[in-house]
């Protein structure tokens, strides 16, 4: 029995390498669009969750400020309003995302709910009086960056709602 191992000649090996030259570049060119799409969708998803958590923090801080009855954060120093001060606290705590999420407010005071979609709709009593239980809910819309993810969301944006419930202090 002859147990001879066949080996390729150096010339055949070089010819095989020449035929394979560029194959990796072609394979990458075929796979790269799918890889980058998945990467961008994952990044879009993570950013959306980060925005949600940031706005949840901002609303919680706004509610904590609201229950104190203060109004010193209102930018209008001559005639400070409590509701403008609470909105300013939410804006300050939102890390610059406030204007990007197009917030609308739903305020529940002792079980009575009112929606506030525009600046002119706000009123001085929207956060209740001392001892009232308030629920501050903010509805937000975050535009998605990845075009192929947009059809899966209404209007191509991630819509979410964050809320905080607290009892007003005796102010």
C-alpha positions as CSV (number, residue, x, y, z in Angstrom):
1,X,0.0,0.0,0.0
2,X,1.2,3.4,-0.9
3,X,0.1,6.1,1.5
4,X,1.3,9.0,-0.4
5,X,-0.1,12.5,0.5
6,X,-0.9,14.6,-2.5
7,X,0.3,18.2,-2.2
8,X,-0.2,21.0,-4.6
9,X,2.6,22.4,-6.4
10,X,3.7,26.0,-5.6
11,X,2.5,27.0,-9.1
12,X,-1.0,25.7,-8.5
13,X,-1.2,27.4,-5.1
14,X,-0.3,30.8,-6.6
15,X,-2.9,30.3,-9.4
16,X,-5.6,29.5,-6.7
17,X,-4.7,32.6,-4.8
18,X,-4.9,34.7,-7.9
19,X,-8.4,33.4,-8.6
20,X,-9.5,34.3,-5.0
21,X,-8.0,37.8,-5.0
22,X,-10.8,40.3,-4.5
23,X,-13.4,37.8,-3.3
24,X,-13.4,39.2,0.2
25,X,-14.1,42.7,-1.1
26,X,-17.0,41.4,-3.2
27,X,-18.4,39.5,-0.3
28,X,-18.1,42.6,2.0
29,X,-19.8,44.8,-0.7
30,X,-22.7,42.3,-0.7
31,X,-23.1,42.1,3.0
32,X,-22.2,45.7,4.1
33,X,-25.6,47.3,3.3
34,X,-27.5,44.8,5.4
35,X,-24.9,45.1,8.2
36,X,-25.0,48.9,8.2
37,X,-28.8,48.9,8.1
38,X,-29.0,46.6,11.1
39,X,-26.4,48.8,12.9
40,X,-28.4,52.0,12.2
41,X,-31.7,50.4,13.2
42,X,-30.1,49.3,16.5
43,X,-28.7,52.8,17.1
44,X,-32.1,54.4,16.3
45,X,-33.7,52.0,18.8
46,X,-31.2,52.8,21.5
47,X,-31.5,56.5,21.0
48,X,-35.3,56.3,21.2
49,X,-35.0,54.5,24.5
50,X,-32.5,57.1,25.8
51,X,-34.9,59.9,24.8
52,X,-37.8,58.1,26.6
53,X,-35.7,57.7,29.8
54,X,-34.5,61.3,29.6
55,X,-38.0,62.7,29.3
56,X,-39.2,60.4,32.1
57,X,-36.5,62.0,34.3
58,X,-37.5,65.5,33.2
59,X,-41.2,64.9,33.9
60,X,-40.4,63.4,37.3
61,X,-38.3,66.5,38.1
62,X,-41.1,68.8,36.8
63,X,-43.6,67.0,39.0
64,X,-41.3,67.3,42.0
65,X,-41.0,71.0,41.4
66,X,-44.8,71.3,40.8
67,X,-45.8,69.9,44.2
68,X,-43.8,72.6,46.0
69,X,-46.0,75.4,44.7
70,X,-43.0,77.5,43.7
71,X,-42.8,79.7,40.6
72,X,-39.3,81.1,40.8
73,X,-38.1,79.3,37.6
74,X,-40.5,81.2,35.3
75,X,-38.3,83.1,32.9
76,X,-40.7,86.1,33.2
77,X,-39.3,87.6,36.4
78,X,-41.9,90.4,36.7
79,X,-45.0,88.2,36.7
80,X,-44.0,84.6,37.5
81,X,-46.5,81.8,36.9
82,X,-46.4,78.4,38.5
83,X,-47.2,76.5,35.4
84,X,-44.5,78.2,33.3
85,X,-42.0,77.5,36.1
86,X,-42.9,73.8,36.0
87,X,-42.6,73.7,32.3
88,X,-39.2,75.5,32.5
89,X,-38.1,72.8,35.0
90,X,-39.0,70.1,32.6
91,X,-37.2,71.9,29.8
92,X,-34.1,72.3,32.0
93,X,-34.1,68.6,32.9
94,X,-34.6,67.3,29.4
95,X,-31.0,67.8,28.3
96,X,-32.0,69.8,25.2
97,X,-34.6,67.3,24.0
98,X,-37.7,69.3,25.0
99,X,-38.3,71.1,21.7
100,X,-37.4,68.0,19.7
101,X,-40.1,65.8,21.2
102,X,-43.0,68.2,20.6
103,X,-44.5,67.7,24.1
104,X,-48.2,67.9,24.9
105,X,-49.4,67.7,28.5
106,X,-52.2,65.9,30.3
107,X,-52.7,67.0,33.8
108,X,-54.9,65.1,36.2
109,X,-55.8,66.8,39.5
110,X,-57.7,64.7,42.0
111,X,-59.1,62.5,39.1
112,X,-60.1,65.4,36.9
113,X,-58.1,65.3,33.6
114,X,-57.3,68.2,31.2
115,X,-55.2,68.1,28.1
116,X,-52.8,71.0,27.2
117,X,-51.5,70.9,23.7
118,X,-50.6,74.5,23.1
119,X,-48.9,77.2,25.2
120,X,-52.1,79.4,25.2
121,X,-54.1,76.5,26.8
122,X,-52.2,76.6,30.0
123,X,-53.8,78.0,33.1
124,X,-52.8,79.1,36.6
125,X,-54.6,76.2,38.3
126,X,-53.4,73.4,36.0
127,X,-51.2,71.9,38.8
128,X,-53.9,72.1,41.6
129,X,-53.8,73.4,45.1
130,X,-52.1,72.2,48.4
131,X,-52.9,68.6,49.2
132,X,-54.2,67.7,45.7
133,X,-52.9,64.6,43.9
134,X,-51.5,65.5,40.5
135,X,-50.5,63.3,37.6
136,X,-48.3,65.0,35.1
137,X,-48.3,63.1,31.8
138,X,-46.3,64.3,28.8
139,X,-46.9,62.8,25.4
140,X,-43.8,63.0,23.1
141,X,-42.9,62.3,19.5
142,X,-39.4,61.4,18.5
143,X,-38.5,61.3,14.7
144,X,-36.7,58.2,13.7
145,X,-33.5,58.5,11.7
146,X,-33.5,55.2,9.8
147,X,-35.8,55.5,6.8
148,X,-36.5,51.7,6.6
149,X,-37.7,51.7,10.2
150,X,-40.2,54.6,9.7
151,X,-42.9,52.5,8.1
152,X,-43.3,50.4,11.3
153,X,-44.2,53.5,13.3
154,X,-47.1,55.9,12.9
155,X,-45.9,59.0,10.9
156,X,-42.4,57.7,10.9
157,X,-41.9,58.7,14.6
158,X,-41.7,56.9,17.9
159,X,-44.5,58.2,20.0
160,X,-44.4,57.7,23.8
161,X,-45.9,59.0,27.0
162,X,-44.2,59.5,30.4
163,X,-45.8,60.4,33.6
164,X,-45.3,61.1,37.3
165,X,-47.8,61.1,40.2
166,X,-47.3,63.2,43.4
167,X,-49.3,65.0,46.1
168,X,-48.9,68.7,46.4
169,X,-47.2,69.9,49.5
170,X,-49.0,72.4,51.9
171,X,-47.8,75.6,50.2
